Amino acid sequence: MFYRDHAPPHFHAVYGEYEITIDIESEIVHGDFPKRALRAVLEWLDLHKDELLEDWRLAEAKHPLKKIAPLE
């Protein structure tokens, strides 16, 4: 997530040479990712959607973001 990013609320994920952008609310994915890695990212999104939206609001207000736990 970047402070100067555009709406809608989304985050970026990188896996090796692959990169995707995921809309937090609709869960629409832009870009290519290996299927196994994509499943893990979508599982993480499902677990932390509220936290991601809170961080998006913090970023818009130029406040420090809260850490979100990784998928274990």
N, CA, C, O and CB atoms as a CASP TS submission, in Angstrom:
PFRMAT TS
TARGET T0000
AUTHOR 0000-0000-0000
METHOD Language model
MODEL 1
PARENT N/A
ATOM      1  N   MET     1       0.860  -1.167   0.000  1.00  0.00           N
ATOM      2  CA  MET     1       0.000   0.000   0.000  1.00  0.00           C
ATOM      3  C   MET     1       0.905   1.229   0.000  1.00  0.00           C
ATOM      4  O   MET     1       1.911   1.273   0.708  1.00  0.00           O
ATOM      5  CB  MET     1      -0.978  -0.002   1.231  1.00  0.00           C
ATOM      6  N   PHE     2       0.536   2.214  -0.796  1.00  0.00           N
ATOM      7  CA  PHE     2       1.349   3.412  -0.925  1.00  0.00           C
ATOM      8  C   PHE     2       0.536   4.637  -0.525  1.00  0.00           C
ATOM      9  O   PHE     2      -0.667   4.698  -0.775  1.00  0.00           O
ATOM     10  CB  PHE     2       1.878   3.558  -2.361  1.00  0.00           C
ATOM     11  N   TYR     3       1.193   5.609   0.093  1.00  0.00           N
ATOM     12  CA  TYR     3       0.516   6.816   0.563  1.00  0.00           C
ATOM     13  C   TYR     3      -0.107   7.629  -0.568  1.00  0.00           C
ATOM     14  O   TYR     3      -1.183   8.196  -0.382  1.00  0.00           O
ATOM     15  CB  TYR     3       1.486   7.678   1.325  1.00  0.00           C
ATOM     16  N   ARG     4       0.517   7.701  -1.698  1.00  0.00           N
ATOM     17  CA  ARG     4       0.014   8.547  -2.787  1.00  0.00           C
ATOM     18  C   ARG     4      -0.748   7.741  -3.828  1.00  0.00           C
ATOM     19  O   ARG     4      -0.827   8.151  -4.986  1.00  0.00           O
ATOM     20  CB  ARG     4       1.163   9.285  -3.454  1.00  0.00           C
ATOM     21  N   ASP     5      -1.302   6.614  -3.441  1.00  0.00           N
ATOM     22  CA  ASP     5      -1.988   5.743  -4.387  1.00  0.00           C
ATOM     23  C   ASP     5      -3.402   6.237  -4.672  1.00  0.00           C
ATOM     24  O   ASP     5      -3.940   7.061  -3.931  1.00  0.00           O
ATOM     25  CB  ASP     5      -2.030   4.317  -3.855  1.00  0.00           C
ATOM     26  N   HIS     6      -3.983   5.746  -5.718  1.00  0.00           N
ATOM     27  CA  HIS     6      -5.300   6.162  -6.200  1.00  0.00           C
ATOM     28  C   HIS     6      -6.384   5.222  -5.674  1.00  0.00           C
ATOM     29  O   HIS     6      -6.097   4.093  -5.276  1.00  0.00           O
ATOM     30  CB  HIS     6      -5.326   6.199  -7.742  1.00  0.00           C
ATOM     31  N   ALA     7      -7.616   5.692  -5.678  1.00  0.00           N
ATOM     32  CA  ALA     7      -8.762   4.852  -5.326  1.00  0.00           C
ATOM     33  C   ALA     7      -9.031   3.905  -6.496  1.00  0.00           C
ATOM     34  O   ALA     7      -8.627   4.204  -7.619  1.00  0.00           O
ATOM     35  CB  ALA     7     -10.034   5.724  -4.993  1.00  0.00           C
ATOM     36  N   PRO     8      -9.678   2.811  -6.275  1.00  0.00           N
ATOM     37  CA  PRO     8     -10.283   2.293  -5.059  1.00  0.00           C
ATOM     38  C   PRO     8      -9.227   1.704  -4.124  1.00  0.00           C
ATOM     39  O   PRO     8      -8.086   1.477  -4.528  1.00  0.00           O
ATOM     40  CB  PRO     8     -11.332   1.238  -5.401  1.00  0.00           C
ATOM     41  N   PRO     9      -9.619   1.457  -2.862  1.00  0.00           N
ATOM     42  CA  PRO     9      -8.679   0.867  -1.904  1.00  0.00           C
ATOM     43  C   PRO     9      -8.118  -0.455  -2.432  1.00  0.00           C
ATOM     44  O   PRO     9      -8.866  -1.362  -2.795  1.00  0.00           O
ATOM     45  CB  PRO     9      -9.369   0.643  -0.543  1.00  0.00           C
ATOM     46  N   HIS    10      -6.802  -0.542  -2.466  1.00  0.00           N
ATOM     47  CA  HIS    10      -6.153  -1.738  -2.986  1.00  0.00           C
ATOM     48  C   HIS    10      -4.762  -1.875  -2.376  1.00  0.00           C
ATOM     49  O   HIS    10      -4.267  -0.974  -1.700  1.00  0.00           O
ATOM     50  CB  HIS    10      -6.070  -1.692  -4.528  1.00  0.00           C
ATOM     51  N   PHE    11      -4.149  -3.024  -2.634  1.00  0.00           N
ATOM     52  CA  PHE    11      -2.759  -3.216  -2.228  1.00  0.00           C
ATOM     53  C   PHE    11      -2.032  -3.962  -3.336  1.00  0.00           C
ATOM     54  O   PHE    11      -2.645  -4.559  -4.220  1.00  0.00           O
ATOM     55  CB  PHE    11      -2.663  -3.991  -0.876  1.00  0.00           C
ATOM     56  N   HIS    12      -0.722  -3.910  -3.263  1.00  0.00           N
ATOM     57  CA  HIS    12       0.142  -4.543  -4.249  1.00  0.00           C
ATOM     58  C   HIS    12       0.818  -5.746  -3.600  1.00  0.00           C
ATOM     59  O   HIS    12       1.153  -5.721  -2.416  1.00  0.00           O
ATOM     60  CB  HIS    12       1.198  -3.538  -4.803  1.00  0.00           C
ATOM     61  N   ALA    13       1.013  -6.796  -4.390  1.00  0.00           N
ATOM     62  CA  ALA    13       1.741  -7.970  -3.912  1.00  0.00           C
ATOM     63  C   ALA    13       2.759  -8.361  -4.973  1.00  0.00           C
ATOM     64  O   ALA    13       2.489  -8.292  -6.172  1.00  0.00           O
ATOM     65  CB  ALA    13       0.769  -9.160  -3.598  1.00  0.00           C
ATOM     66  N   VAL    14       3.931  -8.770  -4.511  1.00  0.00           N
ATOM     67  CA  VAL    14       5.017  -9.169  -5.404  1.00  0.00           C
ATOM     68  C   VAL    14       5.471 -10.568  -5.011  1.00  0.00           C
ATOM     69  O   VAL    14       5.620 -10.876  -3.829  1.00  0.00           O
ATOM     70  CB  VAL    14       6.208  -8.155  -5.345  1.00  0.00           C
ATOM     71  N   TYR    15       5.689 -11.414  -6.022  1.00  0.00           N
ATOM     72  CA  TYR    15       6.185 -12.762  -5.817  1.00  0.00           C
ATOM     73  C   TYR    15       7.166 -13.050  -6.948  1.00  0.00           C
ATOM     74  O   TYR    15       6.758 -13.320  -8.078  1.00  0.00           O
ATOM     75  CB  TYR    15       5.012 -13.817  -5.776  1.00  0.00           C
ATOM     76  N   GLY    16       8.455 -12.991  -6.642  1.00  0.00           N
ATOM     77  CA  GLY    16       9.462 -13.148  -7.686  1.00  0.00           C
ATOM     78  C   GLY    16       9.296 -12.066  -8.738  1.00  0.00           C
ATOM     79  O   GLY    16       9.281 -10.879  -8.414  1.00  0.00           O
ATOM     80  N   GLU    17       9.172 -12.469  -9.999  1.00  0.00           N
ATOM     81  CA  GLU    17       8.992 -11.482 -11.067  1.00  0.00           C
ATOM     82  C   GLU    17       7.530 -11.131 -11.301  1.00  0.00           C
ATOM     83  O   GLU    17       7.219 -10.335 -12.187  1.00  0.00           O
ATOM     84  CB  GLU    17       9.595 -11.996 -12.349  1.00  0.00           C
ATOM     85  N   TYR    18       6.631 -11.717 -10.517  1.00  0.00           N
ATOM     86  CA  TYR    18       5.191 -11.477 -10.661  1.00  0.00           C
ATOM     87  C   TYR    18       4.739 -10.337  -9.751  1.00  0.00           C
ATOM     88  O   TYR    18       5.262 -10.164  -8.650  1.00  0.00           O
ATOM     89  CB  TYR    18       4.393 -12.758 -10.342  1.00  0.00           C
ATOM     90  N   GLU    19       3.773  -9.572 -10.218  1.00  0.00           N
ATOM     91  CA  GLU    19       3.205  -8.495  -9.398  1.00  0.00           C
ATOM     92  C   GLU    19       1.722  -8.381  -9.700  1.00  0.00           C
ATOM     93  O   GLU    19       1.296  -8.445 -10.854  1.00  0.00           O
ATOM     94  CB  GLU    19       3.929  -7.137  -9.662  1.00  0.00           C
ATOM     95  N   ILE    20       0.935  -8.207  -8.626  1.00  0.00           N
ATOM     96  CA  ILE    20      -0.504  -8.025  -8.769  1.00  0.00           C
ATOM     97  C   ILE    20      -0.963  -6.848  -7.925  1.00  0.00           C
ATOM     98  O   ILE    20      -0.286  -6.429  -6.986  1.00  0.00           O
ATOM     99  CB  ILE    20      -1.261  -9.303  -8.368  1.00  0.00           C
ATOM    100  N   THR    21      -2.116  -6.332  -8.279  1.00  0.00           N
ATOM    101  CA  THR    21      -2.819  -5.335  -7.483  1.00  0.00           C
ATOM    102  C   THR    21      -4.182  -5.938  -7.172  1.00  0.00           C
ATOM    103  O   THR    21      -4.840  -6.478  -8.061  1.00  0.00           O
ATOM    104  CB  THR    21      -2.942  -3.938  -8.236  1.00  0.00           C
ATOM    105  N   ILE    22      -4.608  -5.848  -5.913  1.00  0.00           N
ATOM    106  CA  ILE    22      -5.879  -6.440  -5.506  1.00  0.00           C
ATOM    107  C   ILE    22      -6.759  -5.373  -4.884  1.00  0.00           C
ATOM    108  O   ILE    22      -6.360  -4.697  -3.936  1.00  0.00           O
ATOM    109  CB  ILE    22      -5.658  -7.605  -4.519  1.00  0.00           C
ATOM    110  N   ASP    23      -7.962  -5.228  -5.427  1.00  0.00           N
ATOM    111  CA  ASP    23      -8.969  -4.338  -4.863  1.00  0.00           C
ATOM    112  C   ASP    23      -9.444  -4.967  -3.555  1.00  0.00           C
ATOM    113  O   ASP    23      -9.901  -6.110  -3.546  1.00  0.00           O
ATOM    114  CB  ASP    23     -10.170  -4.102  -5.865  1.00  0.00           C
ATOM    115  N   ILE    24      -9.339  -4.237  -2.469  1.00  0.00           N
ATOM    116  CA  ILE    24      -9.652  -4.786  -1.147  1.00  0.00           C
ATOM    117  C   ILE    24     -11.125  -5.144  -1.013  1.00  0.00           C
ATOM    118  O   ILE    24     -11.453  -6.193  -0.460  1.00  0.00           O
ATOM    119  CB  ILE    24      -9.266  -3.793  -0.063  1.00  0.00           C
ATOM    120  N   GLU    25     -12.012  -4.299  -1.505  1.00  0.00           N
ATOM    121  CA  GLU    25     -13.436  -4.540  -1.314  1.00  0.00           C
ATOM    122  C   GLU    25     -14.000  -5.581  -2.281  1.00  0.00           C
ATOM    123  O   GLU    25     -14.747  -6.465  -1.862  1.00  0.00           O
ATOM    124  CB  GLU    25     -14.192  -3.249  -1.467  1.00  0.00           C
ATOM    125  N   SER    26     -13.659  -5.493  -3.549  1.00  0.00           N
ATOM    126  CA  SER    26     -14.224  -6.420  -4.539  1.00  0.00           C
ATOM    127  C   SER    26     -13.374  -7.681  -4.717  1.00  0.00           C
ATOM    128  O   SER    26     -13.850  -8.678  -5.260  1.00  0.00           O
ATOM    129  CB  SER    26     -14.373  -5.716  -5.879  1.00  0.00           C
ATOM    130  N   GLU    27     -12.133  -7.639  -4.267  1.00  0.00           N
ATOM    131  CA  GLU    27     -11.168  -8.728  -4.395  1.00  0.00           C
ATOM    132  C   GLU    27     -10.805  -9.003  -5.854  1.00  0.00           C
ATOM    133  O   GLU    27     -10.350 -10.099  -6.184  1.00  0.00           O
ATOM    134  CB  GLU    27     -11.722  -9.992  -3.754  1.00  0.00           C
ATOM    135  N   ILE    28     -11.002  -8.015  -6.727  1.00  0.00           N
ATOM    136  CA  ILE    28     -10.599  -8.148  -8.121  1.00  0.00           C
ATOM    137  C   ILE    28      -9.082  -8.044  -8.196  1.00  0.00           C
ATOM    138  O   ILE    28      -8.478  -7.155  -7.596  1.00  0.00           O
ATOM    139  CB  ILE    28     -11.280  -7.066  -9.014  1.00  0.00           C
ATOM    140  N   VAL    29      -8.480  -8.960  -8.936  1.00  0.00           N
ATOM    141  CA  VAL    29      -7.024  -9.040  -9.071  1.00  0.00           C
ATOM    142  C   VAL    29      -6.621  -8.543 -10.456  1.00  0.00           C
ATOM    143  O   VAL    29      -7.206  -8.945 -11.462  1.00  0.00           O
ATOM    144  CB  VAL    29      -6.519 -10.498  -8.840  1.00  0.00           C
ATOM    145  N   HIS    30      -5.627  -7.674 -10.503  1.00  0.00           N
ATOM    146  CA  HIS    30      -5.046  -7.196 -11.751  1.00  0.00           C
ATOM    147  C   HIS    30      -3.604  -7.662 -11.797  1.00  0.00           C
ATOM    148  O   HIS    30      -2.826  -7.380 -10.886  1.00  0.00           O
ATOM    149  CB  HIS    30      -5.143  -5.640 -11.874  1.00  0.00           C
ATOM    150  N   GLY    31      -3.248  -8.369 -12.846  1.00  0.00           N
ATOM    151  CA  GLY    31      -1.893  -8.876 -12.993  1.00  0.00           C
ATOM    152  C   GLY    31      -1.876 -10.391 -12.916  1.00  0.00           C
ATOM    153  O   GLY    31      -2.922 -11.029 -12.796  1.00  0.00           O
ATOM    154  N   ASP    32      -0.688 -10.959 -12.986  1.00  0.00           N
ATOM    155  CA  ASP    32      -0.508 -12.413 -12.978  1.00  0.00           C
ATOM    156  C   ASP    32       0.302 -12.844 -11.776  1.00  0.00           C
ATOM    157  O   ASP    32       1.250 -12.172 -11.370  1.00  0.00           O
ATOM    158  CB  ASP    32       0.172 -12.883 -14.264  1.00  0.00           C
ATOM    159  N   PHE    33      -0.087 -13.980 -11.209  1.00  0.00           N
ATOM    160  CA  PHE    33       0.571 -14.565 -10.044  1.00  0.00           C
ATOM    161  C   PHE    33       0.452 -16.076 -10.177  1.00  0.00           C
ATOM    162  O   PHE    33      -0.533 -16.555 -10.740  1.00  0.00           O
ATOM    163  CB  PHE    33      -0.062 -14.050  -8.690  1.00  0.00           C
ATOM    164  N   PRO    34       1.406 -16.838  -9.686  1.00  0.00           N
ATOM    165  CA  PRO    34       1.220 -18.289  -9.634  1.00  0.00           C
ATOM    166  C   PRO    34      -0.006 -18.627  -8.779  1.00  0.00           C
ATOM    167  O   PRO    34      -0.265 -17.965  -7.775  1.00  0.00           O
ATOM    168  CB  PRO    34       2.491 -18.986  -9.067  1.00  0.00           C
ATOM    169  N   LYS    35      -0.757 -19.657  -9.178  1.00  0.00           N
ATOM    170  CA  LYS    35      -2.025 -19.978  -8.507  1.00  0.00           C
ATOM    171  C   LYS    35      -1.869 -20.200  -7.007  1.00  0.00           C
ATOM    172  O   LYS    35      -2.678 -19.704  -6.222  1.00  0.00           O
ATOM    173  CB  LYS    35      -2.637 -21.210  -9.131  1.00  0.00           C
ATOM    174  N   ARG    36      -0.853 -20.929  -6.604  1.00  0.00           N
ATOM    175  CA  ARG    36      -0.658 -21.215  -5.174  1.00  0.00           C
ATOM    176  C   ARG    36      -0.405 -19.926  -4.381  1.00  0.00           C
ATOM    177  O   ARG    36      -0.959 -19.741  -3.298  1.00  0.00           O
ATOM    178  CB  ARG    36       0.521 -22.195  -4.978  1.00  0.00           C
ATOM    179  N   ALA    37       0.429 -19.047  -4.924  1.00  0.00           N
ATOM    180  CA  ALA    37       0.721 -17.776  -4.264  1.00  0.00           C
ATOM    181  C   ALA    37      -0.525 -16.892  -4.231  1.00  0.00           C
ATOM    182  O   ALA    37      -0.773 -16.212  -3.235  1.00  0.00           O
ATOM    183  CB  ALA    37       1.877 -17.046  -4.982  1.00  0.00           C
ATOM    184  N   LEU    38      -1.307 -16.897  -5.303  1.00  0.00           N
ATOM    185  CA  LEU    38      -2.533 -16.106  -5.339  1.00  0.00           C
ATOM    186  C   LEU    38      -3.521 -16.591  -4.293  1.00  0.00           C
ATOM    187  O   LEU    38      -4.146 -15.777  -3.614  1.00  0.00           O
ATOM    188  CB  LEU    38      -3.168 -16.163  -6.726  1.00  0.00           C
ATOM    189  N   ARG    39      -3.672 -17.896  -4.150  1.00  0.00           N
ATOM    190  CA  ARG    39      -4.576 -18.440  -3.110  1.00  0.00           C
ATOM    191  C   ARG    39      -4.147 -17.963  -1.724  1.00  0.00           C
ATOM    192  O   ARG    39      -4.989 -17.608  -0.899  1.00  0.00           O
ATOM    193  CB  ARG    39      -4.593 -19.998  -3.154  1.00  0.00           C
ATOM    194  N   ALA    40      -2.845 -17.954  -1.470  1.00  0.00           N
ATOM    195  CA  ALA    40      -2.345 -17.511  -0.162  1.00  0.00           C
ATOM    196  C   ALA    40      -2.655 -16.030   0.061  1.00  0.00           C
ATOM    197  O   ALA    40      -3.074 -15.644   1.152  1.00  0.00           O
ATOM    198  CB  ALA    40      -0.823 -17.759  -0.052  1.00  0.00           C
ATOM    199  N   VAL    41      -2.451 -15.201  -0.963  1.00  0.00           N
ATOM    200  CA  VAL    41      -2.723 -13.765  -0.826  1.00  0.00           C
ATOM    201  C   VAL    41      -4.211 -13.522  -0.610  1.00  0.00           C
ATOM    202  O   VAL    41      -4.586 -12.685   0.211  1.00  0.00           O
ATOM    203  CB  VAL    41      -2.235 -12.997  -2.072  1.00  0.00           C
ATOM    204  N   LEU    42      -5.065 -14.243  -1.337  1.00  0.00           N
ATOM    205  CA  LEU    42      -6.511 -14.064  -1.170  1.00  0.00           C
ATOM    206  C   LEU    42      -6.988 -14.556   0.200  1.00  0.00           C
ATOM    207  O   LEU    42      -7.915 -13.985   0.776  1.00  0.00           O
ATOM    208  CB  LEU    42      -7.264 -14.805  -2.279  1.00  0.00           C
ATOM    209  N   GLU    43      -6.365 -15.601   0.717  1.00  0.00           N
ATOM    210  CA  GLU    43      -6.679 -16.061   2.070  1.00  0.00           C
ATOM    211  C   GLU    43      -6.293 -14.985   3.086  1.00  0.00           C
ATOM    212  O   GLU    43      -7.050 -14.698   4.013  1.00  0.00           O
ATOM    213  CB  GLU    43      -5.946 -17.395   2.384  1.00  0.00           C
ATOM    214  N   TRP    44      -5.117 -14.395   2.904  1.00  0.00           N
ATOM    215  CA  TRP    44      -4.647 -13.326   3.789  1.00  0.00           C
ATOM    216  C   TRP    44      -5.588 -12.125   3.717  1.00  0.00           C
ATOM    217  O   TRP    44      -5.921 -11.534   4.745  1.00  0.00           O
ATOM    218  CB  TRP    44      -3.208 -12.902   3.415  1.00  0.00           C
ATOM    219  N   LEU    45      -6.013 -11.767   2.519  1.00  0.00           N
ATOM    220  CA  LEU    45      -6.968 -10.668   2.342  1.00  0.00           C
ATOM    221  C   LEU    45      -8.251 -10.953   3.108  1.00  0.00           C
ATOM    222  O   LEU    45      -8.767 -10.077   3.802  1.00  0.00           O
ATOM    223  CB  LEU    45      -7.278 -10.448   0.848  1.00  0.00           C
ATOM    224  N   ASP    46      -8.765 -12.164   2.989  1.00  0.00           N
ATOM    225  CA  ASP    46     -10.000 -12.535   3.683  1.00  0.00           C
ATOM    226  C   ASP    46      -9.859 -12.398   5.196  1.00  0.00           C
ATOM    227  O   ASP    46     -10.793 -11.969   5.874  1.00  0.00           O
ATOM    228  CB  ASP    46     -10.394 -13.965   3.327  1.00  0.00           C
ATOM    229  N   LEU    47      -8.702 -12.761   5.719  1.00  0.00           N
ATOM    230  CA  LEU    47      -8.464 -12.684   7.167  1.00  0.00           C
ATOM    231  C   LEU    47      -8.269 -11.251   7.663  1.00  0.00           C
ATOM    232  O   LEU    47      -8.545 -10.960   8.826  1.00  0.00           O
ATOM    233  CB  LEU    47      -7.248 -13.511   7.532  1.00  0.00           C
ATOM    234  N   HIS    48      -7.798 -10.356   6.795  1.00  0.00           N
ATOM    235  CA  HIS    48      -7.386  -9.022   7.241  1.00  0.00           C
ATOM    236  C   HIS    48      -8.062  -7.868   6.501  1.00  0.00           C
ATOM    237  O   HIS    48      -7.541  -6.753   6.488  1.00  0.00           O
ATOM    238  CB  HIS    48      -5.912  -8.890   7.092  1.00  0.00           C
ATOM    239  N   LYS    49      -9.212  -8.125   5.888  1.00  0.00           N
ATOM    240  CA  LYS    49      -9.875  -7.101   5.079  1.00  0.00           C
ATOM    241  C   LYS    49     -10.146  -5.821   5.874  1.00  0.00           C
ATOM    242  O   LYS    49      -9.882  -4.723   5.383  1.00  0.00           O
ATOM    243  CB  LYS    49     -11.183  -7.647   4.522  1.00  0.00           C
ATOM    244  N   ASP    50     -10.669  -5.950   7.092  1.00  0.00           N
ATOM    245  CA  ASP    50     -10.967  -4.766   7.909  1.00  0.00           C
ATOM    246  C   ASP    50      -9.692  -3.981   8.228  1.00  0.00           C
ATOM    247  O   ASP    50      -9.696  -2.751   8.193  1.00  0.00           O
ATOM    248  CB  ASP    50     -11.674  -5.179   9.217  1.00  0.00           C
ATOM    249  N   GLU    51      -8.615  -4.683   8.535  1.00  0.00           N
ATOM    250  CA  GLU    51      -7.351  -4.024   8.839  1.00  0.00           C
ATOM    251  C   GLU    51      -6.789  -3.317   7.598  1.00  0.00           C
ATOM    252  O   GLU    51      -6.242  -2.218   7.698  1.00  0.00           O
ATOM    253  CB  GLU    51      -6.335  -5.046   9.378  1.00  0.00           C
ATOM    254  N   LEU    52      -6.926  -3.945   6.447  1.00  0.00           N
ATOM    255  CA  LEU    52      -6.455  -3.332   5.207  1.00  0.00           C
ATOM    256  C   LEU    52      -7.226  -2.056   4.889  1.00  0.00           C
ATOM    257  O   LEU    52      -6.637  -1.058   4.475  1.00  0.00           O
ATOM    258  CB  LEU    52      -6.578  -4.319   4.047  1.00  0.00           C
ATOM    259  N   LEU    53      -8.539  -2.088   5.082  1.00  0.00           N
ATOM    260  CA  LEU    53      -9.346  -0.886   4.841  1.00  0.00           C
ATOM    261  C   LEU    53      -8.998   0.214   5.838  1.00  0.00           C
ATOM    262  O   LEU    53      -8.990   1.394   5.487  1.00  0.00           O
ATOM    263  CB  LEU    53     -10.844  -1.218   4.926  1.00  0.00           C
ATOM    264  N   GLU    54      -8.713  -0.170   7.078  1.00  0.00           N
ATOM    265  CA  GLU    54      -8.286   0.826   8.069  1.00  0.00           C
ATOM    266  C   GLU    54      -6.952   1.447   7.659  1.00  0.00           C
ATOM    267  O   GLU    54      -6.784   2.664   7.748  1.00  0.00           O
ATOM    268  CB  GLU    54      -8.169   0.183   9.473  1.00  0.00           C
ATOM    269  N   ASP    55      -6.006   0.628   7.213  1.00  0.00           N
ATOM    270  CA  ASP    55      -4.716   1.152   6.748  1.00  0.00           C
ATOM    271  C   ASP    55      -4.905   2.059   5.531  1.00  0.00           C
ATOM    272  O   ASP    55      -4.208   3.065   5.400  1.00  0.00           O
ATOM    273  CB  ASP    55      -3.755  -0.007   6.403  1.00  0.00           C
ATOM    274  N   TRP    56      -5.834   1.718   4.644  1.00  0.00           N
ATOM    275  CA  TRP    56      -6.096   2.579   3.484  1.00  0.00           C
ATOM    276  C   TRP    56      -6.543   3.957   3.952  1.00  0.00           C
ATOM    277  O   TRP    56      -6.069   4.973   3.443  1.00  0.00           O
ATOM    278  CB  TRP    56      -7.169   1.950   2.558  1.00  0.00           C
ATOM    279  N   ARG    57      -7.466   3.995   4.933  1.00  0.00           N
ATOM    280  CA  ARG    57      -7.934   5.283   5.462  1.00  0.00           C
ATOM    281  C   ARG    57      -6.793   6.049   6.131  1.00  0.00           C
ATOM    282  O   ARG    57      -6.702   7.269   5.997  1.00  0.00           O
ATOM    283  CB  ARG    57      -9.082   5.066   6.466  1.00  0.00           C
ATOM    284  N   LEU    58      -5.934   5.344   6.844  1.00  0.00           N
ATOM    285  CA  LEU    58      -4.778   5.987   7.468  1.00  0.00           C
ATOM    286  C   LEU    58      -3.845   6.566   6.402  1.00  0.00           C
ATOM    287  O   LEU    58      -3.348   7.683   6.554  1.00  0.00           O
ATOM    288  CB  LEU    58      -4.015   4.982   8.359  1.00  0.00           C
ATOM    289  N   ALA    59      -3.609   5.822   5.339  1.00  0.00           N
ATOM    290  CA  ALA    59      -2.731   6.295   4.255  1.00  0.00           C
ATOM    291  C   ALA    59      -3.314   7.551   3.602  1.00  0.00           C
ATOM    292  O   ALA    59      -2.581   8.494   3.301  1.00  0.00           O
ATOM    293  CB  ALA    59      -2.530   5.183   3.190  1.00  0.00           C
ATOM    294  N   GLU    60      -4.626   7.561   3.383  1.00  0.00           N
ATOM    295  CA  GLU    60      -5.260   8.746   2.788  1.00  0.00           C
ATOM    296  C   GLU    60      -5.082   9.978   3.668  1.00  0.00           C
ATOM    297  O   GLU    60      -4.942  11.095   3.170  1.00  0.00           O
ATOM    298  CB  GLU    60      -6.751   8.490   2.552  1.00  0.00           C
ATOM    299  N   ALA    61      -5.090   9.757   5.005  1.00  0.00           N
ATOM    300  CA  ALA    61      -4.930  10.851   5.962  1.00  0.00           C
ATOM    301  C   ALA    61      -3.451  11.139   6.242  1.00  0.00           C
ATOM    302  O   ALA    61      -3.130  12.004   7.058  1.00  0.00           O
ATOM    303  CB  ALA    61      -5.658  10.518   7.270  1.00  0.00           C
ATOM    304  N   LYS    62      -2.549  10.414   5.566  1.00  0.00           N
ATOM    305  CA  LYS    62      -1.100  10.571   5.731  1.00  0.00           C
ATOM    306  C   LYS    62      -0.636  10.242   7.156  1.00  0.00           C
ATOM    307  O   LYS    62       0.287  10.865   7.680  1.00  0.00           O
ATOM    308  CB  LYS    62      -0.689  11.996   5.375  1.00  0.00           C
ATOM    309  N   HIS    63      -1.294   9.251   7.770  1.00  0.00           N
ATOM    310  CA  HIS    63      -0.918   8.774   9.100  1.00  0.00           C
ATOM    311  C   HIS    63      -0.127   7.470   8.953  1.00  0.00           C
ATOM    312  O   HIS    63      -0.241   6.791   7.933  1.00  0.00           O
ATOM    313  CB  HIS    63      -2.183   8.562  10.001  1.00  0.00           C
ATOM    314  N   PRO    64       0.664   7.122   9.954  1.00  0.00           N
ATOM    315  CA  PRO    64       1.398   5.858   9.888  1.00  0.00           C
ATOM    316  C   PRO    64       0.438   4.670   9.791  1.00  0.00           C
ATOM    317  O   PRO    64      -0.625   4.653  10.412  1.00  0.00           O
ATOM    318  CB  PRO    64       2.309   5.704  11.119  1.00  0.00           C
ATOM    319  N   LEU    65       0.840   3.690   9.002  1.00  0.00           N
ATOM    320  CA  LEU    65       0.023   2.479   8.852  1.00  0.00           C
ATOM    321  C   LEU    65       0.279   1.517   9.999  1.00  0.00           C
ATOM    322  O   LEU    65       1.357   1.507  10.593  1.00  0.00           O
ATOM    323  CB  LEU    65       0.314   1.788   7.507  1.00  0.00           C
ATOM    324  N   LYS    66      -0.716   0.720  10.296  1.00  0.00           N
ATOM    325  CA  LYS    66      -0.567  -0.321  11.323  1.00  0.00           C
ATOM    326  C   LYS    66      -0.020  -1.578  10.649  1.00  0.00           C
ATOM    327  O   LYS    66      -0.319  -1.851   9.487  1.00  0.00           O
ATOM    328  CB  LYS    66      -1.939  -0.618  12.049  1.00  0.00           C
ATOM    329  N   LYS    67       0.774  -2.328  11.383  1.00  0.00           N
ATOM    330  CA  LYS    67       1.305  -3.585  10.851  1.00  0.00           C
ATOM    331  C   LYS    67       0.185  -4.623  10.821  1.00  0.00           C
ATOM    332  O   LYS    67      -0.657  -4.684  11.717  1.00  0.00           O
ATOM    333  CB  LYS    67       2.511  -4.095  11.707  1.00  0.00           C
ATOM    334  N   ILE    68       0.201  -5.427   9.778  1.00  0.00           N
ATOM    335  CA  ILE    68      -0.771  -6.510   9.620  1.00  0.00           C
ATOM    336  C   ILE    68       0.008  -7.817   9.621  1.00  0.00           C
ATOM    337  O   ILE    68       1.008  -7.963   8.919  1.00  0.00           O
ATOM    338  CB  ILE    68      -1.623  -6.346   8.297  1.00  0.00           C
ATOM    339  N   ALA    69      -0.464  -8.752  10.413  1.00  0.00           N
ATOM    340  CA  ALA    69       0.236 -10.030  10.570  1.00  0.00           C
ATOM    341  C   ALA    69       0.313 -10.779   9.239  1.00  0.00           C
ATOM    342  O   ALA    69      -0.637 -10.748   8.456  1.00  0.00           O
ATOM    343  CB  ALA    69      -0.468 -10.900  11.627  1.00  0.00           C
ATOM    344  N   PRO    70       1.433 -11.449   8.978  1.00  0.00           N
ATOM    345  CA  PRO    70       1.542 -12.249   7.762  1.00  0.00           C
ATOM    346  C   PRO    70       0.714 -13.530   7.867  1.00  0.00           C
ATOM    347  O   PRO    70       0.280 -13.907   8.955  1.00  0.00           O
ATOM    348  CB  PRO    70       3.009 -12.590   7.481  1.00  0.00           C
ATOM    349  N   LEU    71       0.504 -14.177   6.759  1.00  0.00           N
ATOM    350  CA  LEU    71      -0.170 -15.464   6.744  1.00  0.00           C
ATOM    351  C   LEU    71       0.784 -16.516   7.290  1.00  0.00           C
ATOM    352  O   LEU    71       1.937 -16.603   6.866  1.00  0.00           O
ATOM    353  CB  LEU    71      -0.650 -15.832   5.311  1.00  0.00           C
ATOM    354  N   GLU    72       0.306 -17.301   8.216  1.00  0.00           N
ATOM    355  CA  GLU    72       1.186 -18.332   8.808  1.00  0.00           C
ATOM    356  C   GLU    72       0.794 -19.709   8.364  1.00  0.00           C
ATOM    357  O   GLU    72       1.423 -20.689   8.763  1.00  0.00           O
ATOM    358  CB  GLU    72       1.157 -18.265  10.328  1.00  0.00           C
TER
END
